[in-house]
Structure formats: structure tokens, C-alpha cells
Amino acid sequence: MGTNITNKIRALRFHNDEMTQQQLATQVGVTRQTIHAIESGKYSPSLEVAFQIAAVFDVPLEEVFTYGAS
């Protein structure tokens, strides 16, 4: 089951020297599997992890995540 939260993590990783999921996971302090689940929309990140991901890319939270109620 997916979430109502979409994200641009894959595009942001690509535009940041093709950062790997593992590199992002290490910077955020989660597992690569967690980043994969968030990126693929299978898991909603905690608010803290969401802010940490945005901080890694130095962009506002809303540039990474979008909420769309179904």
C-alpha cells in the first residue's frame, strides 16, 4: 500500500552528483532500505527524517515532498 505523499528524492539525488541511496541514507542516519521505501512511496518518513532529507539537498521540505489526499 502506498502513501499520499509523493517525493522528488530520485531527481534530487540525480542532480546531486547521482548520489546513491546508501550515501543519502548515511547522511540522514537511516538504512538504504528506508530510503528506497520512502523514494518508492511505500513508506512515509517521520517528520524528522523528512526535514533531514531536505537538509541534505539544501532545499525546503516542500521541494522534496508533496501531499496529495486521494
Predicted model as a PDB file, atoms N, CA, C, CB and O in Angstrom, pLDDT in the B-factor column:
MODEL        1                                                                  
ATOM      1  N   MET A   1       0.843  -1.184   0.000  1.00 58.00           N  
ATOM      2  CA  MET A   1       0.000   0.000   0.000  1.00 58.00           C  
ATOM      3  C   MET A   1       0.885   1.243   0.000  1.00 58.00           C  
ATOM      4  CB  MET A   1      -0.957   0.001   1.221  1.00 58.00           C  
ATOM      5  O   MET A   1       1.804   1.352   0.812  1.00 58.00           O  
ATOM      6  N   GLY A   2       0.616   2.160  -0.890  1.00 66.00           N  
ATOM      7  CA  GLY A   2       1.380   3.385  -0.999  1.00 66.00           C  
ATOM      8  C   GLY A   2       0.862   4.447  -0.057  1.00 66.00           C  
ATOM      9  O   GLY A   2      -0.059   4.219   0.727  1.00 66.00           O  
ATOM     10  N   THR A   3       1.468   5.599  -0.152  1.00 75.00           N  
ATOM     11  CA  THR A   3       1.051   6.713   0.688  1.00 75.00           C  
ATOM     12  C   THR A   3       0.510   7.821  -0.201  1.00 75.00           C  
ATOM     13  CB  THR A   3       2.227   7.228   1.563  1.00 75.00           C  
ATOM     14  O   THR A   3       0.574   7.728  -1.427  1.00 75.00           O  
ATOM     15  N   ASN A   4      -0.017   8.860   0.413  1.00 86.00           N  
ATOM     16  CA  ASN A   4      -0.467  10.028  -0.339  1.00 86.00           C  
ATOM     17  C   ASN A   4       0.646  11.058  -0.481  1.00 86.00           C  
ATOM     18  CB  ASN A   4      -1.679  10.659   0.338  1.00 86.00           C  
ATOM     19  O   ASN A   4       0.416  12.176  -0.941  1.00 86.00           O  
ATOM     20  N   ILE A   5       1.835  10.678  -0.089  1.00 89.00           N  
ATOM     21  CA  ILE A   5       2.977  11.584  -0.160  1.00 89.00           C  
ATOM     22  C   ILE A   5       3.849  11.192  -1.345  1.00 89.00           C  
ATOM     23  CB  ILE A   5       3.796  11.558   1.162  1.00 89.00           C  
ATOM     24  O   ILE A   5       4.324  10.060  -1.433  1.00 89.00           O  
ATOM     25  N   THR A   6       4.053  12.131  -2.245  1.00 93.00           N  
ATOM     26  CA  THR A   6       4.971  11.893  -3.350  1.00 93.00           C  
ATOM     27  C   THR A   6       6.251  12.655  -3.061  1.00 93.00           C  
ATOM     28  CB  THR A   6       4.350  12.324  -4.719  1.00 93.00           C  
ATOM     29  O   THR A   6       6.270  13.586  -2.256  1.00 93.00           O  
ATOM     30  N   ASN A   7       7.317  12.247  -3.728  1.00 97.00           N  
ATOM     31  CA  ASN A   7       8.583  12.915  -3.466  1.00 97.00           C  
ATOM     32  C   ASN A   7       9.437  13.000  -4.714  1.00 97.00           C  
ATOM     33  CB  ASN A   7       9.340  12.198  -2.371  1.00 97.00           C  
ATOM     34  O   ASN A   7       9.181  12.327  -5.713  1.00 97.00           O  
ATOM     35  N   LYS A   8      10.439  13.826  -4.637  1.00 98.00           N  
ATOM     36  CA  LYS A   8      11.373  14.035  -5.741  1.00 98.00           C  
ATOM     37  C   LYS A   8      12.784  13.592  -5.352  1.00 98.00           C  
ATOM     38  CB  LYS A   8      11.379  15.514  -6.165  1.00 98.00           C  
ATOM     39  O   LYS A   8      13.771  14.113  -5.871  1.00 98.00           O  
ATOM     40  N   ILE A   9      12.868  12.643  -4.452  1.00 98.00           N  
ATOM     41  CA  ILE A   9      14.180  12.227  -3.957  1.00 98.00           C  
ATOM     42  C   ILE A   9      15.057  11.699  -5.083  1.00 98.00           C  
ATOM     43  CB  ILE A   9      14.027  11.163  -2.875  1.00 98.00           C  
ATOM     44  O   ILE A   9      16.241  12.026  -5.156  1.00 98.00           O  
ATOM     45  N   ARG A  10      14.487  10.891  -5.953  1.00 97.00           N  
ATOM     46  CA  ARG A  10      15.294  10.312  -7.037  1.00 97.00           C  
ATOM     47  C   ARG A  10      15.890  11.432  -7.902  1.00 97.00           C  
ATOM     48  CB  ARG A  10      14.430   9.347  -7.915  1.00 97.00           C  
ATOM     49  O   ARG A  10      17.080  11.408  -8.216  1.00 97.00           O  
ATOM     50  N   ALA A  11      15.069  12.404  -8.280  1.00 98.00           N  
ATOM     51  CA  ALA A  11      15.549  13.511  -9.113  1.00 98.00           C  
ATOM     52  C   ALA A  11      16.598  14.333  -8.361  1.00 98.00           C  
ATOM     53  CB  ALA A  11      14.371  14.415  -9.547  1.00 98.00           C  
ATOM     54  O   ALA A  11      17.606  14.735  -8.941  1.00 98.00           O  
ATOM     55  N   LEU A  12      16.363  14.580  -7.082  1.00 98.00           N  
ATOM     56  CA  LEU A  12      17.325  15.348  -6.288  1.00 98.00           C  
ATOM     57  C   LEU A  12      18.647  14.594  -6.159  1.00 98.00           C  
ATOM     58  CB  LEU A  12      16.750  15.652  -4.892  1.00 98.00           C  
ATOM     59  O   LEU A  12      19.718  15.198  -6.211  1.00 98.00           O  
ATOM     60  N   ARG A  13      18.568  13.280  -5.991  1.00 98.00           N  
ATOM     61  CA  ARG A  13      19.815  12.505  -5.924  1.00 98.00           C  
ATOM     62  C   ARG A  13      20.561  12.601  -7.250  1.00 98.00           C  
ATOM     63  CB  ARG A  13      19.525  11.020  -5.577  1.00 98.00           C  
ATOM     64  O   ARG A  13      21.782  12.759  -7.274  1.00 98.00           O  
ATOM     65  N   PHE A  14      19.817  12.505  -8.356  1.00 97.00           N  
ATOM     66  CA  PHE A  14      20.432  12.581  -9.681  1.00 97.00           C  
ATOM     67  C   PHE A  14      21.148  13.918  -9.877  1.00 97.00           C  
ATOM     68  CB  PHE A  14      19.372  12.383 -10.774  1.00 97.00           C  
ATOM     69  O   PHE A  14      22.261  13.966 -10.401  1.00 97.00           O  
ATOM     70  N   HIS A  15      20.500  14.991  -9.454  1.00 97.00           N  
ATOM     71  CA  HIS A  15      21.074  16.329  -9.633  1.00 97.00           C  
ATOM     72  C   HIS A  15      22.141  16.668  -8.593  1.00 97.00           C  
ATOM     73  CB  HIS A  15      19.977  17.364  -9.577  1.00 97.00           C  
ATOM     74  O   HIS A  15      22.732  17.747  -8.637  1.00 97.00           O  
ATOM     75  N   ASN A  16      22.381  15.770  -7.682  1.00 96.00           N  
ATOM     76  CA  ASN A  16      23.454  15.940  -6.688  1.00 96.00           C  
ATOM     77  C   ASN A  16      24.515  14.871  -6.938  1.00 96.00           C  
ATOM     78  CB  ASN A  16      22.895  15.843  -5.214  1.00 96.00           C  
ATOM     79  O   ASN A  16      24.752  14.000  -6.101  1.00 96.00           O  
ATOM     80  N   ASP A  17      25.139  14.954  -8.093  1.00 96.00           N  
ATOM     81  CA  ASP A  17      26.215  14.031  -8.479  1.00 96.00           C  
ATOM     82  C   ASP A  17      25.794  12.576  -8.412  1.00 96.00           C  
ATOM     83  CB  ASP A  17      27.416  14.241  -7.595  1.00 96.00           C  
ATOM     84  O   ASP A  17      26.578  11.701  -8.042  1.00 96.00           O  
ATOM     85  N   GLU A  18      24.520  12.327  -8.783  1.00 96.00           N  
ATOM     86  CA  GLU A  18      23.995  10.958  -8.796  1.00 96.00           C  
ATOM     87  C   GLU A  18      24.263  10.246  -7.471  1.00 96.00           C  
ATOM     88  CB  GLU A  18      24.613  10.163  -9.950  1.00 96.00           C  
ATOM     89  O   GLU A  18      24.757   9.120  -7.420  1.00 96.00           O  
ATOM     90  N   MET A  19      23.915  10.957  -6.415  1.00 98.00           N  
ATOM     91  CA  MET A  19      24.061  10.414  -5.066  1.00 98.00           C  
ATOM     92  C   MET A  19      23.345   9.068  -4.973  1.00 98.00           C  
ATOM     93  CB  MET A  19      23.501  11.403  -4.010  1.00 98.00           C  
ATOM     94  O   MET A  19      22.236   8.923  -5.487  1.00 98.00           O  
ATOM     95  N   THR A  20      23.955   8.102  -4.337  1.00 98.00           N  
ATOM     96  CA  THR A  20      23.312   6.794  -4.176  1.00 98.00           C  
ATOM     97  C   THR A  20      22.351   6.825  -2.992  1.00 98.00           C  
ATOM     98  CB  THR A  20      24.372   5.681  -3.981  1.00 98.00           C  
ATOM     99  O   THR A  20      22.417   7.706  -2.135  1.00 98.00           O  
ATOM    100  N   GLN A  21      21.463   5.845  -2.971  1.00 98.00           N  
ATOM    101  CA  GLN A  21      20.554   5.729  -1.832  1.00 98.00           C  
ATOM    102  C   GLN A  21      21.356   5.507  -0.550  1.00 98.00           C  
ATOM    103  CB  GLN A  21      19.545   4.571  -2.051  1.00 98.00           C  
ATOM    104  O   GLN A  21      20.987   6.002   0.515  1.00 98.00           O  
ATOM    105  N   GLN A  22      22.451   4.762  -0.661  1.00 98.00           N  
ATOM    106  CA  GLN A  22      23.273   4.498   0.522  1.00 98.00           C  
ATOM    107  C   GLN A  22      23.926   5.778   1.042  1.00 98.00           C  
ATOM    108  CB  GLN A  22      24.351   3.454   0.200  1.00 98.00           C  
ATOM    109  O   GLN A  22      23.992   5.997   2.251  1.00 98.00           O  
ATOM    110  N   GLN A  23      24.405   6.617   0.136  1.00 98.00           N  
ATOM    111  CA  GLN A  23      25.018   7.888   0.550  1.00 98.00           C  
ATOM    112  C   GLN A  23      23.991   8.760   1.264  1.00 98.00           C  
ATOM    113  CB  GLN A  23      25.604   8.641  -0.673  1.00 98.00           C  
ATOM    114  O   GLN A  23      24.286   9.354   2.302  1.00 98.00           O  
ATOM    115  N   LEU A  24      22.780   8.836   0.703  1.00 98.00           N  
ATOM    116  CA  LEU A  24      21.728   9.629   1.340  1.00 98.00           C  
ATOM    117  C   LEU A  24      21.365   9.026   2.692  1.00 98.00           C  
ATOM    118  CB  LEU A  24      20.477   9.712   0.433  1.00 98.00           C  
ATOM    119  O   LEU A  24      21.204   9.747   3.677  1.00 98.00           O  
ATOM    120  N   ALA A  25      21.237   7.712   2.737  1.00 98.00           N  
ATOM    121  CA  ALA A  25      20.892   7.035   3.993  1.00 98.00           C  
ATOM    122  C   ALA A  25      21.924   7.329   5.073  1.00 98.00           C  
ATOM    123  CB  ALA A  25      20.781   5.518   3.775  1.00 98.00           C  
ATOM    124  O   ALA A  25      21.570   7.588   6.223  1.00 98.00           O  
ATOM    125  N   THR A  26      23.186   7.290   4.707  1.00 98.00           N  
ATOM    126  CA  THR A  26      24.256   7.541   5.673  1.00 98.00           C  
ATOM    127  C   THR A  26      24.156   8.965   6.216  1.00 98.00           C  
ATOM    128  CB  THR A  26      25.641   7.308   5.025  1.00 98.00           C  
ATOM    129  O   THR A  26      24.318   9.186   7.416  1.00 98.00           O  
ATOM    130  N   GLN A  27      23.891   9.927   5.338  1.00 98.00           N  
ATOM    131  CA  GLN A  27      23.809  11.328   5.782  1.00 98.00           C  
ATOM    132  C   GLN A  27      22.591  11.569   6.666  1.00 98.00           C  
ATOM    133  CB  GLN A  27      23.761  12.266   4.574  1.00 98.00           C  
ATOM    134  O   GLN A  27      22.629  12.394   7.578  1.00 98.00           O  
ATOM    135  N   VAL A  28      21.511  10.841   6.386  1.00 98.00           N  
ATOM    136  CA  VAL A  28      20.282  11.026   7.166  1.00 98.00           C  
ATOM    137  C   VAL A  28      20.307  10.182   8.445  1.00 98.00           C  
ATOM    138  CB  VAL A  28      19.050  10.661   6.316  1.00 98.00           C  
ATOM    139  O   VAL A  28      19.656  10.527   9.431  1.00 98.00           O  
ATOM    140  N   GLY A  29      21.051   9.088   8.426  1.00 98.00           N  
ATOM    141  CA  GLY A  29      21.118   8.229   9.590  1.00 98.00           C  
ATOM    142  C   GLY A  29      20.070   7.136   9.590  1.00 98.00           C  
ATOM    143  O   GLY A  29      19.628   6.687  10.647  1.00 98.00           O  
ATOM    144  N   VAL A  30      19.671   6.707   8.394  1.00 98.00           N  
ATOM    145  CA  VAL A  30      18.724   5.599   8.265  1.00 98.00           C  
ATOM    146  C   VAL A  30      19.352   4.544   7.348  1.00 98.00           C  
ATOM    147  CB  VAL A  30      17.335   6.093   7.699  1.00 98.00           C  
ATOM    148  O   VAL A  30      20.465   4.729   6.855  1.00 98.00           O  
ATOM    149  N   THR A  31      18.643   3.452   7.126  1.00 98.00           N  
ATOM    150  CA  THR A  31      19.169   2.416   6.241  1.00 98.00           C  
ATOM    151  C   THR A  31      18.859   2.742   4.777  1.00 98.00           C  
ATOM    152  CB  THR A  31      18.583   1.044   6.618  1.00 98.00           C  
ATOM    153  O   THR A  31      17.973   3.541   4.473  1.00 98.00           O  
ATOM    154  N   ARG A  32      19.614   2.099   3.880  1.00 98.00           N  
ATOM    155  CA  ARG A  32      19.346   2.278   2.450  1.00 98.00           C  
ATOM    156  C   ARG A  32      17.941   1.788   2.125  1.00 98.00           C  
ATOM    157  CB  ARG A  32      20.395   1.526   1.590  1.00 98.00           C  
ATOM    158  O   ARG A  32      17.257   2.355   1.273  1.00 98.00           O  
ATOM    159  N   GLN A  33      17.517   0.728   2.811  1.00 98.00           N  
ATOM    160  CA  GLN A  33      16.180   0.185   2.573  1.00 98.00           C  
ATOM    161  C   GLN A  33      15.100   1.205   2.931  1.00 98.00           C  
ATOM    162  CB  GLN A  33      15.976  -1.102   3.380  1.00 98.00           C  
ATOM    163  O   GLN A  33      14.061   1.271   2.274  1.00 98.00           O  
ATOM    164  N   THR A  34      15.348   1.991   3.966  1.00 98.00           N  
ATOM    165  CA  THR A  34      14.383   3.027   4.346  1.00 98.00           C  
ATOM    166  C   THR A  34      14.290   4.080   3.252  1.00 98.00           C  
ATOM    167  CB  THR A  34      14.779   3.683   5.689  1.00 98.00           C  
ATOM    168  O   THR A  34      13.192   4.496   2.880  1.00 98.00           O  
ATOM    169  N   ILE A  35      15.432   4.510   2.736  1.00 98.00           N  
ATOM    170  CA  ILE A  35      15.414   5.497   1.646  1.00 98.00           C  
ATOM    171  C   ILE A  35      14.702   4.922   0.435  1.00 98.00           C  
ATOM    172  CB  ILE A  35      16.849   5.929   1.266  1.00 98.00           C  
ATOM    173  O   ILE A  35      13.914   5.616  -0.208  1.00 98.00           O  
ATOM    174  N   HIS A  36      14.968   3.670   0.119  1.00 98.00           N  
ATOM    175  CA  HIS A  36      14.293   3.024  -1.015  1.00 98.00           C  
ATOM    176  C   HIS A  36      12.778   3.021  -0.809  1.00 98.00           C  
ATOM    177  CB  HIS A  36      14.807   1.577  -1.203  1.00 98.00           C  
ATOM    178  O   HIS A  36      12.029   3.348  -1.729  1.00 98.00           O  
ATOM    179  N   ALA A  37      12.326   2.656   0.387  1.00 97.00           N  
ATOM    180  CA  ALA A  37      10.890   2.606   0.674  1.00 97.00           C  
ATOM    181  C   ALA A  37      10.251   3.987   0.593  1.00 97.00           C  
ATOM    182  CB  ALA A  37      10.648   2.005   2.055  1.00 97.00           C  
ATOM    183  O   ALA A  37       9.141   4.129   0.080  1.00 97.00           O  
ATOM    184  N   ILE A  38      10.941   5.000   1.093  1.00 96.00           N  
ATOM    185  CA  ILE A  38      10.419   6.372   1.024  1.00 96.00           C  
ATOM    186  C   ILE A  38      10.365   6.818  -0.436  1.00 96.00           C  
ATOM    187  CB  ILE A  38      11.300   7.352   1.866  1.00 96.00           C  
ATOM    188  O   ILE A  38       9.356   7.349  -0.899  1.00 96.00           O  
ATOM    189  N   GLU A  39      11.464   6.594  -1.149  1.00 96.00           N  
ATOM    190  CA  GLU A  39      11.572   7.043  -2.546  1.00 96.00           C  
ATOM    191  C   GLU A  39      10.504   6.392  -3.422  1.00 96.00           C  
ATOM    192  CB  GLU A  39      12.969   6.726  -3.104  1.00 96.00           C  
ATOM    193  O   GLU A  39       9.971   7.030  -4.330  1.00 96.00           O  
ATOM    194  N   SER A  40      10.197   5.144  -3.156  1.00 95.00           N  
ATOM    195  CA  SER A  40       9.221   4.434  -3.977  1.00 95.00           C  
ATOM    196  C   SER A  40       7.788   4.623  -3.496  1.00 95.00           C  
ATOM    197  CB  SER A  40       9.549   2.972  -4.003  1.00 95.00           C  
ATOM    198  O   SER A  40       6.860   4.047  -4.063  1.00 95.00           O  
ATOM    199  N   GLY A  41       7.605   5.431  -2.450  1.00 92.00           N  
ATOM    200  CA  GLY A  41       6.266   5.742  -1.979  1.00 92.00           C  
ATOM    201  C   GLY A  41       5.620   4.647  -1.142  1.00 92.00           C  
ATOM    202  O   GLY A  41       4.407   4.667  -0.930  1.00 92.00           O  
ATOM    203  N   LYS A  42       6.401   3.706  -0.672  1.00 93.00           N  
ATOM    204  CA  LYS A  42       5.867   2.607   0.130  1.00 93.00           C  
ATOM    205  C   LYS A  42       5.864   2.924   1.613  1.00 93.00           C  
ATOM    206  CB  LYS A  42       6.665   1.352  -0.116  1.00 93.00           C  
ATOM    207  O   LYS A  42       5.268   2.196   2.407  1.00 93.00           O  
ATOM    208  N   TYR A  43       6.525   4.002   1.988  1.00 92.00           N  
ATOM    209  CA  TYR A  43       6.680   4.334   3.402  1.00 92.00           C  
ATOM    210  C   TYR A  43       6.725   5.839   3.555  1.00 92.00           C  
ATOM    211  CB  TYR A  43       7.955   3.686   3.995  1.00 92.00           C  
ATOM    212  O   TYR A  43       7.428   6.519   2.808  1.00 92.00           O  
ATOM    213  N   SER A  44       5.985   6.367   4.510  1.00 93.00           N  
ATOM    214  CA  SER A  44       6.012   7.794   4.805  1.00 93.00           C  
ATOM    215  C   SER A  44       7.078   8.063   5.852  1.00 93.00           C  
ATOM    216  CB  SER A  44       4.627   8.292   5.288  1.00 93.00           C  
ATOM    217  O   SER A  44       7.073   7.438   6.913  1.00 93.00           O  
ATOM    218  N   PRO A  45       7.983   8.975   5.575  1.00 95.00           N  
ATOM    219  CA  PRO A  45       9.030   9.244   6.555  1.00 95.00           C  
ATOM    220  C   PRO A  45       8.478  10.001   7.753  1.00 95.00           C  
ATOM    221  CB  PRO A  45      10.167  10.034   5.915  1.00 95.00           C  
ATOM    222  O   PRO A  45       7.451  10.673   7.666  1.00 95.00           O  
ATOM    223  N   SER A  46       9.180   9.879   8.868  1.00 96.00           N  
ATOM    224  CA  SER A  46       8.825  10.710  10.015  1.00 96.00           C  
ATOM    225  C   SER A  46       9.110  12.158   9.629  1.00 96.00           C  
ATOM    226  CB  SER A  46       9.624  10.289  11.313  1.00 96.00           C  
ATOM    227  O   SER A  46       9.849  12.429   8.683  1.00 96.00           O  
ATOM    228  N   LEU A  47       8.526  13.059  10.360  1.00 96.00           N  
ATOM    229  CA  LEU A  47       8.758  14.476  10.078  1.00 96.00           C  
ATOM    230  C   LEU A  47      10.239  14.817  10.206  1.00 96.00           C  
ATOM    231  CB  LEU A  47       7.929  15.358  11.026  1.00 96.00           C  
ATOM    232  O   LEU A  47      10.775  15.589   9.411  1.00 96.00           O  
ATOM    233  N   GLU A  48      10.894  14.239  11.206  1.00 97.00           N  
ATOM    234  CA  GLU A  48      12.320  14.496  11.414  1.00 97.00           C  
ATOM    235  C   GLU A  48      13.144  13.991  10.230  1.00 97.00           C  
ATOM    236  CB  GLU A  48      12.800  13.832  12.716  1.00 97.00           C  
ATOM    237  O   GLU A  48      14.032  14.698   9.753  1.00 97.00           O  
ATOM    238  N   VAL A  49      12.865  12.790   9.755  1.00 98.00           N  
ATOM    239  CA  VAL A  49      13.608  12.251   8.609  1.00 98.00           C  
ATOM    240  C   VAL A  49      13.321  13.075   7.358  1.00 98.00           C  
ATOM    241  CB  VAL A  49      13.242  10.764   8.367  1.00 98.00           C  
ATOM    242  O   VAL A  49      14.223  13.311   6.554  1.00 98.00           O  
ATOM    243  N   ALA A  50      12.088  13.512   7.187  1.00 98.00           N  
ATOM    244  CA  ALA A  50      11.747  14.335   6.027  1.00 98.00           C  
ATOM    245  C   ALA A  50      12.561  15.631   6.022  1.00 98.00           C  
ATOM    246  CB  ALA A  50      10.239  14.654   6.018  1.00 98.00           C  
ATOM    247  O   ALA A  50      13.092  16.034   4.987  1.00 98.00           O  
ATOM    248  N   PHE A  51      12.653  16.279   7.188  1.00 98.00           N  
ATOM    249  CA  PHE A  51      13.441  17.511   7.273  1.00 98.00           C  
ATOM    250  C   PHE A  51      14.925  17.235   7.040  1.00 98.00           C  
ATOM    251  CB  PHE A  51      13.241  18.180   8.639  1.00 98.00           C  
ATOM    252  O   PHE A  51      15.623  18.040   6.425  1.00 98.00           O  
ATOM    253  N   GLN A  52      15.397  16.100   7.532  1.00 98.00           N  
ATOM    254  CA  GLN A  52      16.806  15.752   7.334  1.00 98.00           C  
ATOM    255  C   GLN A  52      17.104  15.518   5.855  1.00 98.00           C  
ATOM    256  CB  GLN A  52      17.171  14.499   8.152  1.00 98.00           C  
ATOM    257  O   GLN A  52      18.153  15.938   5.364  1.00 98.00           O  
ATOM    258  N   ILE A  53      16.207  14.862   5.147  1.00 98.00           N  
ATOM    259  CA  ILE A  53      16.405  14.637   3.710  1.00 98.00           C  
ATOM    260  C   ILE A  53      16.449  15.983   2.979  1.00 98.00           C  
ATOM    261  CB  ILE A  53      15.271  13.732   3.128  1.00 98.00           C  
ATOM    262  O   ILE A  53      17.320  16.206   2.138  1.00 98.00           O  
ATOM    263  N   ALA A  54      15.523  16.864   3.295  1.00 98.00           N  
ATOM    264  CA  ALA A  54      15.511  18.189   2.661  1.00 98.00           C  
ATOM    265  C   ALA A  54      16.803  18.939   2.970  1.00 98.00           C  
ATOM    266  CB  ALA A  54      14.291  19.011   3.138  1.00 98.00           C  
ATOM    267  O   ALA A  54      17.339  19.630   2.104  1.00 98.00           O  
ATOM    268  N   ALA A  55      17.301  18.811   4.182  1.00 98.00           N  
ATOM    269  CA  ALA A  55      18.535  19.499   4.568  1.00 98.00           C  
ATOM    270  C   ALA A  55      19.730  18.975   3.788  1.00 98.00           C  
ATOM    271  CB  ALA A  55      18.784  19.343   6.066  1.00 98.00           C  
ATOM    272  O   ALA A  55      20.612  19.751   3.419  1.00 98.00           O  
ATOM    273  N   VAL A  56      19.774  17.681   3.531  1.00 98.00           N  
ATOM    274  CA  VAL A  56      20.880  17.116   2.752  1.00 98.00           C  
ATOM    275  C   VAL A  56      20.941  17.774   1.376  1.00 98.00           C  
ATOM    276  CB  VAL A  56      20.723  15.580   2.609  1.00 98.00           C  
ATOM    277  O   VAL A  56      22.024  18.058   0.864  1.00 98.00           O  
ATOM    278  N   PHE A  57      19.771  18.015   0.780  1.00 98.00           N  
ATOM    279  CA  PHE A  57      19.734  18.616  -0.554  1.00 98.00           C  
ATOM    280  C   PHE A  57      19.701  20.149  -0.502  1.00 98.00           C  
ATOM    281  CB  PHE A  57      18.523  18.101  -1.319  1.00 98.00           C  
ATOM    282  O   PHE A  57      19.716  20.812  -1.539  1.00 98.00           O  
ATOM    283  N   ASP A  58      19.655  20.697   0.708  1.00 98.00           N  
ATOM    284  CA  ASP A  58      19.631  22.145   0.924  1.00 98.00           C  
ATOM    285  C   ASP A  58      18.462  22.798   0.185  1.00 98.00           C  
ATOM    286  CB  ASP A  58      20.957  22.772   0.470  1.00 98.00           C  
ATOM    287  O   ASP A  58      18.616  23.814  -0.493  1.00 98.00           O  
ATOM    288  N   VAL A  59      17.296  22.183   0.337  1.00 98.00           N  
ATOM    289  CA  VAL A  59      16.069  22.710  -0.251  1.00 98.00           C  
ATOM    290  C   VAL A  59      14.972  22.682   0.807  1.00 98.00           C  
ATOM    291  CB  VAL A  59      15.651  21.891  -1.513  1.00 98.00           C  
ATOM    292  O   VAL A  59      15.073  21.943   1.787  1.00 98.00           O  
ATOM    293  N   PRO A  60      13.917  23.488   0.616  1.00 98.00           N  
ATOM    294  CA  PRO A  60      12.793  23.446   1.560  1.00 98.00           C  
ATOM    295  C   PRO A  60      12.073  22.093   1.489  1.00 98.00           C  
ATOM    296  CB  PRO A  60      11.797  24.595   1.268  1.00 98.00           C  
ATOM    297  O   PRO A  60      12.095  21.424   0.456  1.00 98.00           O  
ATOM    298  N   LEU A  61      11.450  21.710   2.575  1.00 97.00           N  
ATOM    299  CA  LEU A  61      10.740  20.431   2.664  1.00 97.00           C  
ATOM    300  C   LEU A  61       9.761  20.242   1.506  1.00 97.00           C  
ATOM    301  CB  LEU A  61       9.993  20.336   3.992  1.00 97.00           C  
ATOM    302  O   LEU A  61       9.659  19.153   0.942  1.00 97.00           O  
ATOM    303  N   GLU A  62       9.039  21.317   1.157  1.00 96.00           N  
ATOM    304  CA  GLU A  62       8.015  21.200   0.114  1.00 96.00           C  
ATOM    305  C   GLU A  62       8.598  20.987  -1.280  1.00 96.00           C  
ATOM    306  CB  GLU A  62       7.152  22.436   0.108  1.00 96.00           C  
ATOM    307  O   GLU A  62       7.865  20.662  -2.215  1.00 96.00           O  
ATOM    308  N   GLU A  63       9.902  21.166  -1.427  1.00 97.00           N  
ATOM    309  CA  GLU A  63      10.528  20.850  -2.712  1.00 97.00           C  
ATOM    310  C   GLU A  63      10.869  19.371  -2.815  1.00 97.00           C  
ATOM    311  CB  GLU A  63      11.788  21.687  -2.908  1.00 97.00           C  
ATOM    312  O   GLU A  63      11.157  18.861  -3.898  1.00 97.00           O  
ATOM    313  N   VAL A  64      10.834  18.699  -1.688  1.00 98.00           N  
ATOM    314  CA  VAL A  64      11.119  17.261  -1.686  1.00 98.00           C  
ATOM    315  C   VAL A  64       9.820  16.459  -1.649  1.00 98.00           C  
ATOM    316  CB  VAL A  64      12.014  16.886  -0.484  1.00 98.00           C  
ATOM    317  O   VAL A  64       9.655  15.490  -2.390  1.00 98.00           O  
ATOM    318  N   PHE A  65       8.901  16.876  -0.778  1.00 97.00           N  
ATOM    319  CA  PHE A  65       7.677  16.103  -0.567  1.00 97.00           C  
ATOM    320  C   PHE A  65       6.436  16.912  -0.922  1.00 97.00           C  
ATOM    321  CB  PHE A  65       7.593  15.633   0.880  1.00 97.00           C  
ATOM    322  O   PHE A  65       6.374  18.122  -0.706  1.00 97.00           O  
ATOM    323  N   THR A  66       5.447  16.207  -1.473  1.00 95.00           N  
ATOM    324  CA  THR A  66       4.159  16.807  -1.784  1.00 95.00           C  
ATOM    325  C   THR A  66       3.077  15.881  -1.260  1.00 95.00           C  
ATOM    326  CB  THR A  66       3.997  17.061  -3.316  1.00 95.00           C  
ATOM    327  O   THR A  66       3.118  14.668  -1.467  1.00 95.00           O  
ATOM    328  N   TYR A  67       2.108  16.477  -0.579  1.00 92.00           N  
ATOM    329  CA  TYR A  67       0.993  15.682  -0.077  1.00 92.00           C  
ATOM    330  C   TYR A  67      -0.211  15.879  -0.970  1.00 92.00           C  
ATOM    331  CB  TYR A  67       0.654  16.056   1.378  1.00 92.00           C  
ATOM    332  O   TYR A  67      -0.616  17.006  -1.255  1.00 92.00           O  
ATOM    333  N   GLY A  68      -0.776  14.776  -1.406  1.00 84.00           N  
ATOM    334  CA  GLY A  68      -1.976  14.842  -2.230  1.00 84.00           C  
ATOM    335  C   GLY A  68      -2.994  13.860  -1.717  1.00 84.00           C  
ATOM    336  O   GLY A  68      -2.870  12.657  -1.947  1.00 84.00           O  
ATOM    337  N   ALA A  69      -4.007  14.356  -1.021  1.00 68.00           N  
ATOM    338  CA  ALA A  69      -5.043  13.475  -0.492  1.00 68.00           C  
ATOM    339  C   ALA A  69      -5.773  12.819  -1.642  1.00 68.00           C  
ATOM    340  CB  ALA A  69      -6.031  14.248   0.410  1.00 68.00           C  
ATOM    341  O   ALA A  69      -6.061  13.450  -2.659  1.00 68.00           O  
ATOM    342  N   SER A  70      -6.070  11.525  -1.464  1.00 57.00           N  
ATOM    343  CA  SER A  70      -6.764  10.811  -2.549  1.00 57.00           C  
ATOM    344  C   SER A  70      -8.259  10.843  -2.359  1.00 57.00           C  
ATOM    345  CB  SER A  70      -6.290   9.364  -2.633  1.00 57.00           C  
ATOM    346  O   SER A  70      -8.997  10.293  -3.176  1.00 57.00           O  
TER     347      SER A  70                                                      
ENDMDL                                                                          
END                                                                             
